[in-house]
């Protein structure tokens, strides 16, 4: 299997070849040939994006693995030692026996490497009995669901947005202040300083709630559980993790904010209106960037966000000197793709190019706050559906844009 470095080198080659391919189109190129070249370009970039997604998944998997290896075992709580069901030394330990051993010994820090390998291979979905008769998710599983959610969309990514983790769902208030329109005034020697309250600071407040979402119960039979070559708990756990990821990314992108999660697109302010209903120009992107104050344009988390189909159109745009706005970055050095020097974030929950659609965001993404209440959870019910099984995914979160001047959108023409 290719490693990350090899994949990045391949991405760089594809991007270079794609750019060279598109450069073949000139004013003298016949329309049919130009269309053929653009199709070839799109196919090459589709391969590029597949590799990019694969690299991203591999990097996040490595990050999760490193995080797991850094756990201080000495800080784990002490459990009463109990005997696990005996396992015949002549047999290969299966998932259920390994899981029983881990529970009996008080956690994966107290079992040998063989047990940890089995649990890791099968991605154990259960860790302890709860009062409802189901099994809640261990730390290792919560991290696995988090990885699936990040892969589903960018809105749960703490590297881009400001993330607040809380253990309960009580309303979380964030004080705000906008003093940008107020300045000092000239002072007259010996004169009385105005004291009428006209220059007092006005404070505001943004609130984060805790909206809950679930996947509904998904059931499977005891016969399927016993006969399938796949570990059904692991498979369904991964799929439900992706479902949670999709709802989180969608709501944090376009949620209404009215008895609902507030989406980053919904409460962004207008930065630029495009002249066309289904296209944007290079100049319009530049206008969007400069609609945001320089104070926010210089933040390390400032980025341009759009969905992939919009990015495909933007990749073909050139400035007045014939240079492409989109830059492939340096994959060997881990430098992401960018437009006019700003990182590009692909969010499939955003609208595609069509009439009156907010197709692009630009600004300081750290001004969007994501609140995570606890960890995304899976519950596996055995007694409730006996002899069959059931699995449920559950998540609580909210989002709020604390400063609407920091992130603005480009909207297409209405007609």
ZAMARGU-4260 file (C-alpha; in steps of 0.2 Angstrom, whole numbers, plus 5000, padded with zeros to 4 digits):
<rodrens>
0) 5000/5000/5000 | 5007/5017/4995 | 5012/5028/5010 | 5006/5047/5012 | 5022/5053/5004
5) 5020/5043/4988 | 5002/5048/4987 | 5006/5067/4989 | 5020/5065/4975 | 5007/5057/4964
10) 4994/5071/4968 | 5008/5084/4963 | 5011/5075/4947 | 4993/5075/4942 | 4990/5093/4947
15) 5005/5098/4936 | 4999/5088/4921 | 4982/5095/4923 | 4988/5113/4923 | 4998/5110/4908
20) 4983/5102/4900 | 4972/5117/4903 | 4985/5128/4897 | 4983/5121/4880 | 4967/5131/4878
25) 4969/5147/4870 | 4958/5159/4860 | 4963/5150/4844 | 4958/5133/4851 | 4943/5126/4842
30) 4928/5125/4853 | 4926/5106/4852 | 4944/5103/4856 | 4943/5116/4871 | 4928/5106/4878
35) 4938/5089/4876 | 4953/5097/4885 | 4941/5103/4899 | 4934/5085/4901 | 4951/5078/4902
40) 4956/5091/4915 | 4940/5087/4925 | 4944/5068/4925 | 4962/5071/4930 | 4957/5083/4945
45) 4944/5070/4950 | 4958/5057/4952 | 4968/5071/4961 | 4953/5073/4973 | 4951/5055/4977
50) 4970/5054/4982 | 4968/5070/4992 | 4953/5062/5002 | 4963/5046/5004 | 4978/5056/5011
55) 4967/5065/5023 | 4959/5049/5029 | 4976/5041/5032 | 4983/5057/5041 | 4968/5057/5053
60) 4970/5039/5056 | 4988/5041/5061 | 4983/5056/5072 | 4970/5046/5081 | 4983/5032/5083
65) 4996/5044/5090 | 4983/5051/5102 | 4979/5034/5108 | 4997/5030/5111 | 4999/5045/5122
70) 4986/5040/5135 | 4994/5040/5152 | 4990/5022/5158 | 4995/5027/5176 | 4980/5039/5177
75) 4967/5026/5173 | 4955/5022/5188 | 4959/5006/5198 | 4946/4992/5195 | 4943/4977/5205
80) 4951/4963/5196 | 4939/4949/5190 | 4942/4933/5181 | 4937/4933/5163 | 4930/4918/5154
85) 4944/4906/5150 | 4951/4905/5133 | 4958/4889/5126 | 4977/4894/5122 | 4976/4883/5107
90) 4962/4893/5099 | 4963/4910/5091 | 4955/4923/5102 | 4939/4930/5095 | 4932/4947/5097
95) 4919/4942/5111 | 4932/4933/5121 | 4944/4948/5119 | 4930/4960/5124 | 4926/4950/5139
100) 4944/4950/5145 | 4945/4969/5143 | 4930/4972/5153 | 4935/4960/5167 | 4952/4968/5168
105) 4946/4986/5169 | 4951/4992/5152 | 4963/4990/5138 | 4977/4996/5148 | 4977/4980/5158
110) 4977/4967/5145 | 4990/4960/5134 | 4994/4965/5116 | 4985/4950/5109 | 4968/4956/5116
115) 4972/4974/5111 | 4975/4968/5093 | 4959/4959/5092 | 4949/4974/5099 | 4958/4986/5087
120) 4955/4974/5072 | 4936/4972/5075 | 4934/4990/5081 | 4924/4985/5097 | 4907/4994/5098
125) 4903/4991/5116 | 4912/4994/5133 | 4901/4992/5148 | 4883/4990/5153 | 4872/5005/5156
130) 4856/5006/5166 | 4845/5004/5151 | 4852/4987/5147 | 4862/4993/5132 | 4881/4996/5130
135) 4889/5013/5129 | 4903/5018/5119 | 4921/5018/5126 | 4934/5032/5123 | 4941/5022/5108
140) 4925/5021/5099 | 4920/5039/5102 | 4937/5044/5094 | 4932/5032/5079 | 4915/5041/5077
145) 4924/5058/5078 | 4935/5053/5063 | 4921/5047/5053 | 4912/5064/5056 | 4927/5074/5051
150) 4929/5064/5035 | 4911/5068/5031 | 4913/5087/5032 | 4924/5100/5039 | 4911/5108/5051
155) 4916/5097/5066 | 4935/5101/5064 | 4943/5109/5079 | 4958/5114/5068 | 4947/5126/5058
160) 4933/5132/5070 | 4933/5137/5088 | 4926/5121/5097 | 4919/5121/5115 | 4917/5105/5123
165) 4905/5103/5138 | 4898/5089/5148 | 4881/5095/5149 | 4868/5104/5138 | 4865/5120/5148
170) 4864/5136/5138 | 4882/5143/5135 | 4883/5162/5133 | 4897/5171/5124 | 4899/5189/5127
175) 4902/5200/5112 | 4906/5218/5108 | 4908/5228/5092 | 4917/5244/5095 | 4924/5246/5078
180) 4913/5262/5073 | 4918/5272/5088 | 4934/5283/5089 | 4942/5295/5100 | 4939/5314/5098
185) 4950/5329/5098 | 4953/5336/5116 | 4954/5355/5119 | 4966/5361/5132 | 4957/5365/5148
190) 4940/5361/5141 | 4928/5349/5149 | 4927/5331/5143 | 4910/5326/5137 | 4902/5314/5149
195) 4885/5310/5141 | 4886/5292/5139 | 4887/5293/5120 | 4903/5284/5119 | 4899/5270/5131
200) 4904/5252/5126 | 4889/5242/5120 | 4890/5223/5124 | 4880/5209/5116 | 4878/5191/5119
205) 4878/5175/5108 | 4871/5159/5115 | 4875/5141/5111 | 4862/5127/5115 | 4862/5109/5114
210) 4852/5101/5100 | 4851/5082/5100 | 4850/5070/5085 | 4849/5052/5083 | 4850/5039/5070
215) 4835/5029/5075 | 4837/5011/5080 | 4845/4999/5067 | 4841/4981/5071 | 4850/4965/5064
220) 4846/4947/5068 | 4854/4935/5079 | 4857/4923/5064 | 4865/4937/5054 | 4876/4941/5069
225) 4882/4923/5070 | 4883/4919/5052 | 4890/4935/5043 | 4908/4935/5039 | 4908/4953/5044
230) 4907/4960/5062 | 4890/4968/5061 | 4892/4979/5076 | 4908/4986/5069 | 4900/4989/5051
235) 4885/4997/5058 | 4894/5007/5070 | 4905/5015/5056 | 4889/5018/5045 | 4880/5026/5060
240) 4895/5037/5064 | 4895/5043/5046 | 4876/5047/5048 | 4880/5058/5063 | 4894/5066/5053
245) 4882/5071/5039 | 4869/5078/5051 | 4882/5088/5060 | 4890/5095/5045 | 4873/5099/5037
250) 4866/5108/5052 | 4882/5118/5056 | 4883/5123/5038 | 4865/5128/5034 | 4855/5126/5050
255) 4841/5140/5052 | 4846/5145/5070 | 4827/5146/5074 | 4824/5132/5087 | 4838/5124/5077
260) 4857/5124/5075 | 4864/5140/5068 | 4873/5137/5052 | 4888/5146/5046 | 4881/5150/5029
265) 4864/5155/5036 | 4870/5170/5047 | 4885/5175/5036 | 4883/5193/5029 | 4883/5197/5010
270) 4900/5201/5003 | 4897/5200/4985 | 4883/5197/4973 | 4888/5188/4957 | 4882/5195/4940
275) 4877/5177/4934 | 4865/5164/4941 | 4876/5149/4939 | 4894/5156/4937 | 4907/5167/4946
280) 4921/5177/4940 | 4939/5180/4946 | 4935/5198/4950 | 4920/5193/4960 | 4930/5182/4971
285) 4943/5196/4974 | 4928/5207/4978 | 4922/5195/4991 | 4939/5194/4999 | 4940/5212/5000
290) 4923/5214/5008 | 4930/5207/5024 | 4940/5219/5034 | 4959/5216/5034 | 4959/5212/5052
295) 4950/5196/5048 | 4959/5192/5032 | 4976/5190/5041 | 4970/5177/5053 | 4979/5160/5052
300) 4961/5152/5051 | 4955/5163/5037 | 4949/5152/5022 | 4938/5151/5007 | 4924/5138/5008
305) 4913/5130/4994 | 4907/5114/4988 | 4917/5103/4976 | 4907/5107/4960 | 4909/5126/4963
310) 4928/5123/4966 | 4928/5113/4949 | 4922/5129/4941 | 4934/5141/4950 | 4949/5130/4946
315) 4947/5136/4928 | 4947/5154/4932 | 4962/5166/4928 | 4967/5183/4933 | 4970/5197/4921
320) 4988/5191/4917 | 4982/5174/4913 | 4987/5166/4929 | 4976/5153/4938 | 4968/5159/4954
325) 4968/5141/4961 | 4985/5135/4966 | 4989/5116/4969 | 5000/5120/4985 | 5015/5109/4990
330) 5009/5092/4994 | 5026/5086/4999 | 5027/5100/5012 | 5009/5098/5018 | 5004/5115/5010
335) 4985/5114/5005 | 4978/5120/4989 | 4974/5139/4989 | 4965/5153/4980 | 4974/5170/4980
340) 4984/5163/4995 | 4970/5158/5006 | 4967/5140/5010 | 4952/5131/5001 | 4940/5121/5012
345) 4928/5109/5003 | 4911/5108/5011 | 4898/5097/5002 | 4884/5104/5012 | 4885/5121/5003
350) 4874/5125/4988 | 4880/5122/4970 | 4880/5136/4957 | 4862/5141/4953 | 4851/5156/4955
355) 4851/5165/4972 | 4863/5153/4980 | 4876/5157/4993 | 4890/5147/4985 | 4905/5153/4993
360) 4911/5159/5010 | 4927/5169/5015 | 4933/5175/5031 | 4940/5170/5048 | 4933/5153/5052
365) 4938/5154/5070 | 4924/5166/5073 | 4911/5152/5071 | 4909/5142/5087 | 4905/5124/5088
370) 4899/5117/5104 | 4900/5098/5107 | 4890/5091/5121 | 4899/5076/5127 | 4905/5063/5114
375) 4895/5056/5099 | 4889/5040/5106 | 4883/5023/5100 | 4872/5011/5111 | 4870/4993/5107
380) 4854/4985/5114 | 4854/4966/5117 | 4840/4962/5130 | 4828/4974/5122 | 4827/4966/5105
385) 4832/4948/5111 | 4837/4937/5102 | 4841/4950/5090 | 4852/4966/5092 | 4849/4985/5089
390) 4861/4999/5088 | 4858/5018/5090 | 4869/5033/5086 | 4866/5049/5096 | 4874/5067/5096
395) 4872/5084/5104 | 4879/5100/5097 | 4876/5118/5092 | 4885/5132/5082 | 4885/5151/5082
400) 4894/5164/5072 | 4899/5177/5085 | 4905/5190/5073 | 4895/5192/5056 | 4908/5204/5050
405) 4922/5191/5050 | 4914/5179/5038 | 4904/5184/5022 | 4897/5175/5007 | 4896/5177/4989
410) 4878/5174/4982 | 4873/5171/4964 | 4861/5183/4954 | 4843/5179/4957 | 4839/5179/4939
</rodrens>
